[in-house]
Amino acid sequence: MTLVEKLVRSYSPSGHETETVDLFLDELAQRNYRVHRDDVGNAIGVIGKGSVNIYLVGHIDTVPGEIPVRLEDGTLYGRGSVDAKGALATFAEAAGVFANSDTIRVTVIGCLREETDSLGAQHILKTHNAPDYVVIGEPGGWEAITLGYRGCFGLDYERKKPRVHRGMPIATPAEEAVAFYQSLCELFPNRGDRFGDISFKLTQLNTLSSGNHEAVKMHIDVRIPITFDPEDFNSRVMKLKKDATVTIRGFTPAVMAEKRNALVRAFLGGIRAHGGKPQFKYKTGTSDMNLLNKWGCPIVTYGPGDSSLDHTPDEHLKLEEYQRAIRVLREALKKLERNTHES
């Protein structure tokens, strides 16, 4: 059984990763990694003894919702096969050949709770010094390197007002909330949730009634481009909200990594060495790359799988692509090792 299948068969929604972390640490130890669990529960495996530090950072949690795990015609079906145990297993398998390297030191990290509050990534950002290179594990396809993600934040809208007769021409709190959302979308139009757009998703809308008052609470998920101007946004929203209360929570800026460095060149070479045609991707979602970019070193995201299957009930990964991704990443790491020797 492949490592990715073992991980997928161990169901680990955010907040319930302990058993899968145990499994992953055991698998890393069998591959000659020096392993430990950190203070928040992240799985850490280190291999090689060189002075060039490379972090391969994936996440071991998934969104909730089990999918019956099955292997059919070379395709693995199951929650996490794409997002993102495929990438995490790729990291472990690709770096396993560097146990005797005196040039590079590879740290594979399986982070907790990426799908909720990124507790795992927040912790390693605080406890680990910046490495020389970082690779984040997310699906993009074996021929692709992801260099950018949009940022995000949550917008909470609340409105409470005295109850009125339904026959009166006065808007209810729910109607005011819907009008606010529609005005927000009109004020910041987008062209289909592209990397350079701001977009809004209405995820929660609840009405409440208490005594002589009625109220509404609404949550909007906001995705933002690299050019987002927080002050301009706040100014415009304050004019739209009227008598409602609007709160912004959990601001994460967008990220767009540099493409002219040794890490990117190593991946381009690795993809070409195995018959691929490299491409760069810029994604409309958000990942731990948005946080770990704060280290300020060369960073990319890489991993097998079709990201359009993320969080869906049809999540699946072709094992041929998984094996290709292992070979590409291993070649990229070897190129970084050789570059160090030559310099």
N, C-alpha and C positions, 0 to 999 in steps of 0.2 A: 504494500500500500504506500502511495506517495505521501510525503509530508503534508502537502496541501490537503489531501483527502482526510488525513488524520485530524488536522486542525478543523476542517469544516464539520466533521462528525462530532466535534466537541462544541456544542452550542454555547455561545458566550455573548449574550446581549450586554450592553453597557451596564456596569454595576455587578455583573455576575461572571467575571472572567477567571476566577481563582483556579478552577480545575484545568482550564485550557492553558493558563500560565504554567501550571505544574507540568502538563504534557509537553509544552514547548521547551521549557528548561531541560527536561529529560532528553528530548530530541537533540537539543544543542549540545548537551554534555556528551552524547554518543558521537557527535561529530567533532569532538576535541575542543569545543569552546569552554572557556572558563566562565561559569555561570553564577548568577545570584539574582535574587528578587530585591528590588530597592524598597525604600520606606513606604511608598504608596502602593506597591504591588506590581510595578512594571517588570517584565522579563528582560534580563540583560545577559548577553553573551558576548565574550571578547575572544578574538582569535588573532594570532600574529604578535610579534614583539617589536615591531618597527617604531620609528619616531613619527611617521606620517599617520595621523589619526583620521579615520574615515568612519562616519556614523551612518548606518543604514537603519532608518527609523520607520517602522510600520505600526499598525495598530491591531490589537488582538481582539477587540470588541466588535460587535455588529449591531445593526438596528434590530429591534425585536421582530419576531415573526419567523417561526421555524419553517423550513422547506424540507420535505423528505429528501434525504441525501441518497443519490444514486449515481452510478457511473455507467454511462450508456454511449456506445460508439465513440469512445475516447473523449467524452465530455462529462465533466463533473458538475452535477446539479446540487445546490445547497446554499443556505445562507452563509455569506462570507466568502464564497468561492471567488467572487470578483472583488468585493469591497470588505476587507482588503487582505484576506488570508492568503490569496494567491501571491500577492507581492511580498508578504512577510515570509512565506515559505521560500520564495525565490531568493530572498536575501540570505536565509540560513543555508540553502544549498549552494549558492554561488560562492559565498565567502569561505565555505568549509575547507577549501584546498589551501588556505593560507596559514595553516598552523605553524609552519616552519619559517615563515617570512620574517626576516630581520629588517625589513624596509617599511612595511605598512602594518598598522594595527587596526583591525576592523571591529567595530562594536555594533552588534545587531540588537535593536531594542524593540520589544513588543509593548506598545503603550496601551494604557487603559483609557476607556471612556472618551475616545475621539469623537464618537457619535453624539455625545451629550455636552460635556463641559471641558473636554481636553485636559482632564486632570493629569494624565500621564505625561503629556508633552509639556505642560506648565511646570511639572516637577523637574524634568530633566533640564529644562531651560535654566532653572534656578541652581541645580546641583552639578551640572557639567560645564566645564570650560568649552569655549568654541573649538571645534575640531578644524581640520584642514579642509574637509569636504563633507557634505551632507547629501544623502539620497533619501527622499521620502517615499514610502511605499503606498501607491495608489494606482488603480488601473488606468491605462492609457493606450495599451496595445504594445506589443514587443518592439515595434519599429518606431515608437514615439517617445519623445522626451517632453514632459510638461514643465513649462517655465513660469506659468502664472495662474493665479486664482483670484477671483473676486473676493472682496471682503464682505462682512455681514454685520448686522445688528438687529435687535428686536425693537419694535415700536409698540408700546402699550397705550391704548386709548380708553379713557373712562369718561362717562357722562352720566350725571344724576340730575333729575329735575322733578318738580311736583307733577303728580298725575293729572292728566286732563281728560275730558270726555272724548271718546273716539270720534265723535261727530264733529269736533272742532278742527279748524284748519291750522293746527299747530303740530309741528313735527315731533314724533316720539324720539326718545334717545336712540333707539335702533335705527330710525330713519336718518338721524343726524350722523350716526357712525358710518352708515353706508355712503352717505353723501360725502363725508370726509375722505373715505377710501377712494371713491371715484374721482374726487378732485385731486387727490394725491397722484393717482395714476395719470391724470390729464396734465398735471403740472410737470411731471417728469416722464414723458413718453419714452418708450423703448421700442426697439425693432426686433423683438423676439428673444430676449434674454441672452444677448451676446456678451462677450467678455467686457466690451467697452460700455455697456448699458447699466443703468440702475433699474432694478426690478422689485416688484412688491408682490407678496403672496399673503392673502388673508387666510390665516390658519385657525383662528378661534374667534367666535362671535357669540357672546352669551348675554341674555337679558335677565334682569333681576327686578323683583317687585317687593317693596317693604313699606307697609303702612300707606302713607299718603305720597310716597315717592316711587319712581321707577328709574331704572338705570340700565346701562349697557357697558360691557367690557369687551374689548376687541384687541387681538394681537396680530401684528403684521410682521412677517419676515422680510427684511430688506437686504438685497444683495447690491453691492456697490463696486464701481470700477476704480481703477488706479487714480483717476482724475477727480474722484469725489471730493467735494468741498463741504466739510461739516458745518461751517458757519453759515454758508449760503442755504444749506438744507434746513438748518434749524430756524433761520429767519423766515423762510417760506412756510414751514410747518406751523409756526406760531401764528401766522396770519390766517391759516386755514382752520385752526382748531376751535376758534370762537370761545365758548365757555367750557369746553372739555379740558380734561387733564391729559397731557401727552408726555410719556416718559420713554427715553431711549436707554436700552440695556445691552450690555455685552458687546461693545464696539470692537470689531476686529478689522484692521485695514486690509486692503487688497495687497497683493504681492506680484511683482514681475521681476524675475531673476535675470541676471546677466548671462548672455549666451557665448561670450568670448572668453573662455577660460579652459584650463586643463581638464576639468571634470566633464564639461560638455563635449570637448574634443574626444575624450576617452569613450564616451557613449556613442558618438557619431561613428568612431572607428569600430566599436564593438558591433553595432548594428550592421554596418557595411560588411564587416568580416563574415557575417553569417547570412549574407544575401539579402539584407533588408534595405529599404529606401527610407532614410531617417526623415522624420518630420517633427516640427515643434507644435505643441498644443498650449492653448490658454483656456482654462476651464471657467465655467460660470458658477461653480460651487465654491466651497471653502474647505481647506484641509489644515493639518498641522504644519504644513509649509508656511502658512501665514504667520504662525507663531515663531517657528524655529528659524525663519529668515533673520530674526533679530541677532543671531550669532554673527552675521556679517561675512560669512565665508561663502565660497561657491556652493550653490544648492540647486538640485533638480528633483523632479518627481518621476518615478519610473515604476512600472509594474504591468503584468499581463492582464488581459481582460477588456471587455467592452464596458466603459463606464456608464453607458445608457441603461445598463442592467442593474446599477446600484439601487439597493433598497426595494427592488421589484420581486414579485413572487416567482419570476422566471430566471432568477440569478443562476448563471452557469459559466463555466470556464473550460475551454478546450485545452486538454493536457499537452497537446503538441505545442501550443503557444506558450504554455507554462515552461516547458523544457527549452524552448527557444529563448525565453526571457532569462533563464538561468545561464545559458551559454553567453548571451550578450553581456549580462552584468559581470560575469566572471572575466570575460575578455576586457571589459572596461576597467575592472580592478587591476588586472595584469598590466594594462597600459599605464595606469597611475604608478604602479610599482616600478615598471621599466623607466618611466620618466624621471622618477626619483633617483634611480641608479645613474642615469645618464647625466643628470644635473649635478 
